[in-house]
Structures are given as C-alpha cells and as structure tokens.
Amino acid sequence: MTTRHILFLRWAALIAPACAALSGCLSSTPVWDSHFGQAVRTVTQAQIIDPDAATHNPSVDGLDGKAAVAAMSNYNKSIQQAPQNSNAFVIGVGSNGNSGGGMLTAPSSGQ
C-alpha cells in the first residue's frame, strides 16, 4: 500500500464515526414540519387588500343571479359572431358564415 492509501484510510476512520455521532444531534425535520405551508399562507394573506370587505360593503338589491347569467350569455354570443365587414378592396372573396374559405376576423376585445 502506498502512503496515500494509508492516509486516506486514517482520515476515513476518523471522519466516519464523527459523522455518525453528529447525525444524532440533527433535529431539523420537526422544525421544518412545524412551519410547513407558512410561506404560502403568508403570501396568500398579503394578496388580500381588505379581508373584511364583505362586512364593510354589504350587497345591494338589484340584478339577480339568473338575469346576470342571461346577460353574460347574450354578451358572449354577441362576441362570438363575426362582424360583417364590407371592404371595397375585397370583392367576391369568401362567403357568409366563413364556410367558403372567407376571411376570419378576430374579436376586438383581445380574446
């Protein structure tokens, strides 16, 4: 054996028991477990401007739920229908309903 091997074995013989003895002193897992999810709860609470907004601003009488759903449905249907463009530079291209390879127009609301 060379002196490098002997020196390595000596250091390994000293370090291995020291690591085994110090591993019994390590108790970080219970500390981590007690704070699990705390960062997520803190960030979620920081995003809420007024946690008591429901008590400060009670709901008012007005539009009921069914009427609101109907209004939003009508609004969504009106956006889905492509507007009729009458462009003088495009004559005879496409057809009504975009079934014949006509132009498709994007909604102006950015959707």
C-alpha positions, 0 to 999 in steps of 0.5 A: 500500500502506498502512503496515500492509501494509508492516509486516506484510510486514517482520515476515513476512520476518523471522519466516519464515526464523527459523522455518525455521532453528529447525525444524532444531534440533527433535529431539523425535520420537526422544525421544518414540519412545524412551519410547513405551508407558512410561506404560502399562507403568508403570501396568500394573506398579503394578496388580500387588500381588505379581508373584511370587505364583505362586512364593510360593503354589504350587497345591494338589491338589484340584478339577480343571479339568473338575469346576470347569467342571461346577460353574460350569455347574450354578451358572449354570443354577441362576441362570438359572431363575426362582424360583417365587414364590407371592404371595397378592396375585397370583392367576391372573396369568401362567403357568409358564415366563413364556410367558403374559405372567407376571411376570419376576423378576430374579436376586438376585445383581445380574446 
